[in-house]
């Protein structure tokens, strides 16, 4: 299982939001590229970069900063936030982004997901953001009518690399992962699952490792590594050891 530090960008700064709510952000750095270098120096093999402004606006807004991150590290990054057309994907891929995260677009246009997977094989992930057992969309400001398991079923043969499951109630709270929700989703699909939302300590990592046999391949952590309640280097060692 891989440990993936998060870098959320809002108005050019590295922030963390509580449950994705506007106005709830804590600013951790005015230099996201510097943060990226820090996580790489601690052993991170992949970075999770979200354009928060893009997620709210429905179009990429921080591409220049993401480019600066790419120029600052040698490890791959995955990017999400407001990516809803092929041209945005092409632009990100052209500047060196390794993996693209699609969210709202996965619900609004299944044909788009399949087309993206054909054109960018091995690069497309889908965010399954859960709230009250429904999928949240439009930067988590609206709720769809389908469940995470139903969305995963729709995506089963689309060709996506993985699905990122986030419990939006827990995101940014350090309340602990929704292990039961992650387990139910992982058991329901053959799509590899990356867990997110609520990581608080090494205990969460150890509990999540028990779900590796069901296809949980990674976990995204944000506030816990920024606040120091989770030591990134220790988490990477534990994940590599498998216990």
N, C-alpha and C positions, 0 to 999 in steps of 0.2 A: 504494500500500500504506500502511496506517495503522499507526503505532506506538502500542501500548496499554500504559501502565504498570499494573502490578498492585498492588493493595492487599489483602493477606491478613490477615484479622482472627481473632485467637485470644485469647480471654479479654479482649477489649476493646482489645488492643494490635495495632499493625501489625507483622507478623512475616514471616519467610521460613523455610520448612521445606526440608530437604534430602530430595528424593525423596518428599515428603509424609509422612515418618515422624514420629510423635508423639515429642516430646522433643528433636527436632533443631532447634527453631526458634531463630532469632536475632531479638531484639527490635530494631526500628528506630525505633519511636516509640510513645509512650503516647497519641498523639492522631492517629488515622487521618484525621480531617477536615482537620487541618493538613497532613498529607502530600498529601491530595487537592488542596488549594489550591496546594501547591508544584508538583505535576505540571501543573496547569492553567496556572500562571504561566510554565512553560517551554514551553508550546505544545501540550500534550496535547489531543486532540479527543475522547477517549473514555477512560474508566477501567474497569479490570477488577477487580471487587471480589468476593472470595471469603470466605464465612463458614466458616472452617475448623472451628469447633466444630459448625456445622450439618452439614458434610460427614461428620464422624465420628458425630454423633448421629442423623442422618437427619431432622432438622427444623431450620428456621431458629432461630438462637440470638442473632444480633447485629443484629436489625432496628433497634433504637434507634440504634446507632452508624451503620448504613447511612443511616438518616434524617438524622443529623447531617452525613454526607458530602454528601447531596443538598442540604441547606440551605447548604452551604459553597461549592459550585461551580455554574457555569452550564453546564458541559459534560455530556453524557449519561454514564450509567454502566450497565454490565452486571453482573448479580449472579448468583452461583451458590453452591451449598453447602447440601445438605439440602432442596432444593425438590422435593417428590415428590407434590404434590397441587395441584389447581386453586385452592383457597382461599389457599394460600401465594403463588401467582402473583398472584392478585387483590389480595392485601394489598400486595405489593411494587409492583405497577403503580399502585395507588391512592395510594401515597406518592411516586410520581414516578420509579420505576426504569424505564429505557427498554428494556432487553433482559434477558431471563431465560435463564439457563444451566441446562439439565437434564442430568443425568449418569446415575446408576443407573436413574432412571425410564425412560430411553430403551430400556433392555434389558428391564426387568421388565414394561413395559406399553406396547406400541406404540400402542394405541388412545388412551392418555392423551396421547401426543405429538401425535397428529393432532387430538385435541379441543383441546389447548392452542393449537395453531397456528390452528385455526378461530376460537377465541374471542379470541386475542391475535395476530392477523395481523401479521407483520413484527416480532415481538418475541421469538421463541423461537430459541435456539441450543442445540446439543447438544455436550457435551464428549465427545470420543473420546480416552480416556486409555490409552495403549499401554504394555504391559509384556510382553516376550517375544512380540511379535506377537499378543497377546490384549488384550482390553479389560478394564481394571481398573475395579472398582466398589466401592461402600461406602467412599468416602473412600480409595480405592486399597488397601484392606486385603484385597480378594478379587479373584480372576481369573475372568472369564467363560470360556466355551468358544469365543467367536467372535473373529474378527480385526477390526481397524479397518476394513479394506476391506469386510468382510461387513456390519458395522454401517452404514457409509455407504450401502451398497446398499439396506439395509432402509429407510433414511431418505430415499431419493432423491425420493420423491413426497410426503413428509410436510408440506412447506411451511415447513421451518425456514429461518431467515435464513442461517445458516452453521454449520459444524462447527469446533470448537476441537480441534486435534490436539496432544496433549502426550505427549512421550516421558518417561515417569515416571522412568526411570533418570537422565535428564539434568536434571530439574527441580530448581532450586536449587543446581546444581553449577557453573554457568558453564563447562560442558565443550564448549559449541558445540551448535548445533541439529542434529537428525537430518535433514539435508537429504534424504537418500535416502528415508527413511520418509515425509517430507512430500510429496516428489515422487510417490512411488507412490500415495499416497492421493489427491492432487490429480488425477492422471491417470485415476484409476478412477471419478471421480464428477463430476457437474455442480454439486454443492453447493460454494459458496465455502468456502475453508479459511483458518482463522486458526491460525498456527503458535505453538507454545509449548514451553518446556522446554530450558534450557541456553544461552540467549543470553549471550554473553560480551563481544562487542565490535562495533564498526561493521562488521567483516568479515562477521559473521553476517548483518547486515542486507543488505549488498551481495550476498551469495550468495543470500539468500532472494528478493531482487528478480528474480533470473533465473527464478523460478518463477511470476511474475505471469501469464504467458500461459496457465498451466494452472489459474488460478483461486485462487491464493494472494493473499488480499486484506488480510491484516494479520498482525502478530506481537505477542505479549504478552511483556513483559520485566519482570523483578522484581529479583532480586539485583544484576544488572549495573548498573541505574540507581541502586540504593541504595548500592552500593560505589563507583560512579564509573568502572567500567571501560567503561561505555557512557554517553556524554554524550547525554541525551535530546534536547536541542535539535539537536545535530548529526544524530542518527538521524532526527529528523523532517524535517530539511532534505534529507537523502540520499533518504529514502523519497519525498518529494514530487517530487524531481528525477528519480527513477527510476533513479539510478545512484550 
